[in-house]
Amino acid sequence: MNLHFDCEVAGEILRQKLAKRPYFDSSEAFEALDQNDKGYLTIEEFKKALNNYGIYTSNNDLKSLVKRFDRDEDGRVSYKEFINEIRPHSPKKY
């Protein structure tokens, strides 16, 4: 259980850092990942984006990543699902 909480805290820290970046635009991030311009992200688009940054993962890790974003479990990540996952979930710390 501690591992789960540690992962959630680490994820929230990353979300908070992204929100503080003045030039980060979540819409542009989604558009950059959505290479097929279909309005949703697939496991292949996540894989390609990670590979472009030298991050190579197993299929199971990719499935877990997409599952994290894909709240309605339709096998793809909509813009709304993407935004909901990368925006901070807890109040900003001042």
Secondary structure, 3 states (H helix, E strand, C coil): CHHHHHHHHHHHHHHHHHHHCCCCCHHHHHHHHCCCCCCEECHHHHHHHHHHCCCCCCHHHHHHHHHHHCCCCCCCEEHHHHHHHHCCCCCCCC
